[in-house]
């Protein structure tokens, strides 16, 4: 009985582990898309978002997978964040500020390019 349960459980566990570690696995097979540790440490990344925005969720997940430290501000809940967002010319969400480069659409190549740019 235990053996049969293990055989059913192990593939599910393997899928969960692969999903959780996908960023590391992706970097192993495609190291050219990685951001250097030096650039990651020096990156100044701010995400202007709202709680209901699906595209904001894409940005969050990608930044988390890449190991990027970022500040996130909900422009509907924080008046100071809303003012900063508008000062940057905010026209819709999400808006990602990476070292002064403003990204309004989710584009992995553009995010990596901005992260790898010298500050």
N, C-alpha and C positions, 0 to 999 in steps of 0.2 A: 504494500500500500504506500509506504513512504517513498519507495523508488519511483512509482508511477506519479506521485505528486511532484517529486523533484523534477522529473522529465517534463512536466507541464509548466512548472514554475521557472525553470532556468531560461527558456527562450524569452519569456516576458521580462525577466530580470536583465538579460542581455540587451534587449531593446531599450529598456529604461536607462541603463548605464550608457549605452551609445548615445542616446538622446541628450543626456546630461553633459556628456563630454564631447559633444560634436565640434565645438570650437577648437579644442585641442587636436582632435582627429583631422579636422579640415586643414589646420596649419601644418600638420605632419605631411599631408599629401600635396599641399599647395603653399609652400613657404613664401612664395613671392607676394602673396596677398597679406602677409603679416605686417604688423606695425612694430617697429623696433622698440625695445624696452625703454630706450632713452627718450624717444618721442612720446611714448605713452606716459612716462613720468612727468614730462614737461607740458603735456597737452592741457589746454584750458577749454573744457567742453561744457556747454550749457544747453539744455533742452527746454524749450518753451512749449508747453503742452496743455492739455486738459485731460480730465479723468476719463472722458467718454470717447476719445479719439483713437480709432484703430491704427492709424498710421503712426501715432505717437508710440503705440505699443510695439510696432515694428522697429522703430528707432531704439527703444529701451532694450528689447531682446537682442538686437544686433550689438549694441554697445556692451551689454553684459557678456555676451559670448566672446567678444574681442578682449574683454578685461579692461575696458576703458572706464576710468573714474569720471563721473560727470555730475553736475548739479542739475536738478530738474525743478522747474517752477511751473505751477499750475496757474495760468494767467486768469482763470476765472475766480480763483480763491485768494490770490495774492495781488494786492493793488500795486505794490512796488514792482513786482515782476511784470505786471501788465504795462506799467510805465516804461520799464526797461525794454520790453518787447516792442512797444510802439516807437520808442526812440530809435530802435534798430530798423524801423520801417516794416514792422510786423504786418503781414497781410495773409493771414491764415495760419493754421497750425498743421503739423508741427513745424517748428523752426529750430534748427540746430546751429549753434554757434561753436565752431571748432577753430580755435586760435584766430578768431576774427573773420573766418570764412563762414558766411551764412548759407545754410543748406535748407531748402524748403521742401524738397522731395527726397524720399528714401532712395538712395543710390549708393550701393556699397563702394563702388570705385571712387566716387567723389568723397565719401567719408574717409576712406583710406588715404586718398591723396591729401586731404586736409590734415589728417593726423600725422602724416609723414612730412609735412611741410615744416621747415624750421620756424620756431616761434619768434 
